[in-house]
Every structure is written in structure tokens, then in C-alpha cells.
Amino acid sequence: MPKKLKKPDLKRIRITDELFGQYAGRIGEKILDYQWKILTDELEGSEPTYCIENFRIAAGEKQGERKGVVFQDTDLYKWLESVAFSIAGGMAGDFEEKADRVIELIAKAQESDGYLNTYFQINAPERKWKNLAEGHELYTAGHMMEAAAAYYVITGKEKILEVAKKNADLICRVFGKGEGQVHGYPGHEEVEVGLIKLYRVTGEKKYLEQARYFIDERGTEPNYLRQEIERNGQPEFFPEFKNYDLEYSQSHKPPREQSEAVGHAVRDMYMCSAMADLAEEYEDKELETACVRIWNNMTKRRMYITGGIGSSGFRERFTTDYDLPNASGYCETCASIGLMMFGQRMASLTGKASYYDEVERALYNTVLAGINIEGNRYFYVNPLEVVPEFCTEHTAMQHVKAVRQKWFSVACCPPNIARTLASLGQYIYALGEDALYIHQFISSTISTSIGSAEIVLEMNSDLLDTGRVDIKAAVSGKETSLMIRIPGFSESGNVRVDESELDVKVSDGYIRLELSEGTHSIELKFDTAPKWFAANNNVREDAGKMALMKGPLVYCLEEEDNGDHLSEIYVEQSTEVKAEKPDERLAGKLPVLKYKGYRVKSVGVENNELYGEVKFRKEETELRAVPYSQWNNRSDGEMLVWQKAVV
Ligand SMILES: [Zn+2]
């Protein structure tokens, strides 16, 4: 099994999918513009972010105090990365020109030694590199490096790459084991992923080695972060860090010794993504084994059925095995994006397609739920059960917003969704040494070379409705192969190539199709009949409850279709679920699922009483479920994924 899958050239991929095409189309049409106005404080009725303003001050174009959260610069970097991917997708419009101008500004803001961070440059130059636990300097640098690598690869323009290299060179000088160097590492991982991308673009080995240093130094004794926190005394940015525990930033022990998904979920996913990259680059088996252990702990014990992770609103973190509360769950959109990043790398590292089952779960459910169909409202937190009137201040659900928001004061998620959707092609296809890999069944076209073979492929997917996927492939120059992932949700299925049924042999989750020169038609049929799922008995929250899925999509009940008090609903486990025609107000023409259920109401308690003698009445009701990712697009109200079962 050849490992080391390469990412495809996004310029040669076009998304034509009914569902994802609608979101991807919004990027150039709306999302980049909307986010640009937010970053430049030009959006009417929206709180200023000061993002570009801060760069102007750092560049000496303006005077003033630097405002916004300490890592505000990252919003611009992620936006820039989204522009790069959108240029590749041919949907950036005039944003390339805006991006070029903003790159000039970023370059102007950079100090002569390579330092770049508007907070510390303007507000606290004497505090540079002194508060790694809270300051997010390396995290911010990592996002700049990711943006730079993408922008350079796609446009060929070197300006931002030069900025990133200069900054990375400085980081390589400042941090390390040498005398006079800071023996520290980031309080929020991300620079590792950025450095590795920079290495892959420039071939500069020291960037890769620096990323390895950060991973290997983390959590060693004497513990750098513990000592730094003691040195600094009081928290500087986040009062809640007063009782900082090292597990929060995965620095309680070296990453290669870790076995569980712990601490702040986004931090953990960015760290694990870097670990998987390093395991691949250095063929480091120990690191690979640690990645597998963490992945298994996360996906088998600490992940929601929607691919949401980080179940606690308290510090956005993983808690303990099977602790998956539905209403108060956190499930930050960025954390599921991080899961996608980690899973993609694990598939490349191990050659196993099954990692993409969870990438798919996160993408189709939590990540897509993070944005509305219009492309201008966002969820940061993605619980599986919402009663809007309980999501208020001073409740356990105060972190939950029952309605997507225009923006956030900590706005990591919206630009993260934008860059993910704008680069969707990298999750659909990958390039092996002798095969084109298909990991997701999202309608699209790709043209690419595999060795000396050229392949032009068109995929038309009806996965989410009938489960059928049609692929046309034109091969020239030499014969080649397709490696097609067989999704974990499909218990049966068949494959036809050029009209003849194939005896399917699945190896590491893939089927391999040898394609001779010429044109081929491939027909895949997966089982996407609606199915009810139960949780492991240890998930007390879901005891006696069922969740409905169709293919990779989790479905939910919304007040819009079913009235309020969704918690009164019971469903027989044998109930027949029918796929019916889509609701035109939702994206992607996805079927609506209908089935019978019951409402169990108490009629023994009078209106102005809180408790009374039991007297229940059971009423039959027709229920209508829609994809979880689409909830809160038609109206505000209650939402429920896990429904009580009648056994
Ligand atoms: Zn976020």
C-alpha cells in the first residue's frame, strides 16, 4: 500500500455538487466579501474587529492602540488562505487584488528581524515570547505560514512567502535546545502545521526540524509552561487561566507518550495534525502509534455522532470517556475542522481509508452546520439539542447560541469554515504514486497526472439520496488506477465498470480499479437507507435514545416541522422511515425523512403547578426530520438529534 498521499492541485478541481457546490459557490460570491468587510470594520451594524486597523498601526500608517483579542491577526491570515484557495477554484473575483494589497500591508508591518504580531509590536514589545501559555504568538505565526504557503503555491507570488520565511527563520533562531535559545513551545499549537507546510513548499529542512522540536519539547521536564506560568504570576490575557492545568494545552507529558484526546479540542487537533505529518516525514513509528491511540480514544469514546468534539463549554475541551452531553455540548466548529485535518493526515500516513469515515462525519454534520446557507451567519458551538429559552446567561448552556451569529469577538470559526470549504477538493481527491484516490463522493471534476498517465474524471454523486455515484474517467498516456474508498456506513453495495459488475475486493477500506487508456464509466451503489443508531451504554446521556442517519448525514427534528417540546417525543425502534422530497428552503435538495412517533404529555400537572401526580397521555404524531447541518436555516426554535426510543 503506497503511503504519502499528495494533495491534488485545487486549480484542476471544480466542485459541481448540489449541496457543497451551493456553499462553495458562496465563497467568492459572498463569504470573502462579508469577511473582508468584517476585517476592515466596514460592515454596518457589526462591532468593529480592528483587524486590518491593527496592521495599519503596526505598519506605521496610523497611530493608536491595538485592539481586539490577542490572536486577532489570525482572522486575516485565514481569510487570505481562503482567497488563495478561491483563486485556485476560479471564484475569487477581484479579491486577489485586495489580497495583494493586504500582503503589502502585512509585509510593511513586519519588523526587520522577521517578528510579526500586531499585539506585541504595538501594545507590549517588551513582552515578546514571554507568555507562550496565553500570548498565541506562535499560533498566529502558524496561520500566517499556512496562508503564505497556500498563496504562493496557487498564485506563484513570493511576497507573502518571503514574510513567512523571515518569520520562520526568526522562530528557528529564538526557539530550540541551544544555549541562549528559549526552550519553550506554543501554548496553542498551530505553528507546527505552518512550519511543515512551509518546509514542503520551500524544501527548507530546518522548518521541519523546528516543528519536530516543538512537538518533542512539549511536556518534557522541567515543564516549560509550568515554569513560565509561575514566573508570570497572574494571567495576562485570560483570567480563567488562573488555574491553568497542563493537560489543557497537551503539555502534561510529551505528545508521543499520550494516549487520550485531552484538553482544548482545537489545540489537540492541531497538535495531532502536526504529529501525523512528522510521523510521515520522519517515518517515526512511535509518533504514528501515539496518533493512532489518540485518534481511537477520540473517535471511539469522545466524539459525538455529528463528528463534534470537545464536549465541555468549560474551556472548550475534551473531558472524559463517554461524557457527551447533548444540550450543553460544545463541539466548536474549528475542532471538527481540526478533526478533518488530523484524519486526512492519518489516512495518508497509514494508507487506511477508514479515517475518512470520521472526516466525512465531521464535514457533513458539524462543519457544515457552522455556516448558514446564505453564507453570512455562523455557529461556533454545535450542540445536538437546543431549547432556545434555556440558552441564556447564567445557565449551563450560556455558551450555546440558538441562532447563527453575524460574527464573534473570538472569531476563529468563520474564516476557518471559509478556508475549509474553499479547499474542499483536497478532502475529495488525493494523489498516490500510481493511483488517483477518491475519498469523498462529492460531485466534481478533476484533471491530473498520475506518473505519466493523464486522467480527466467527472464524478456525479447522488450519495445523499439514492446512494448512487457515477464516475466517468478518461485515461491517456498510460494505464492508471483509481483507489476508491468504501464508506463505513455502507453495509452493502456494488461496483460496475464499463457495464460489468465487479467482484469487489476491499483492502484497507479501498477498492482498486485498474483503468486502461481510453474512457471508462464506473457506477458505484452504496447503501444509504435511513438507519437508527444507538450509543454505547456508557454514554448515559443517550441511554434509551436513537439518532437517525442516512449515509453520512445525521438528521434532526426541528420545531419548524414538528412543533416545540421536542423532548416529549418517543419513536419505536422499528418505525418505518420514508425519504420524501426535499424542502426547497434547504440546501442541496436533500430528502426529508418522515416517520411516526408519539408525544407523551403529562396531563396530571396543572398549568401553574410544577409537579403533580403522574398521568400521561400518549398521542401519535407524524415526524419530519431534516439534515442536522441544515438546522436553523428556516426559522428559530428547538432542535433535537437523539430521540427517546420505545422498545
Ligand atoms: Zn473556532
Residues whose N, C-alpha, C, O or C-beta is under 5 A from the ligand:
A	BS01	ZN	E332 C334 C412 C413
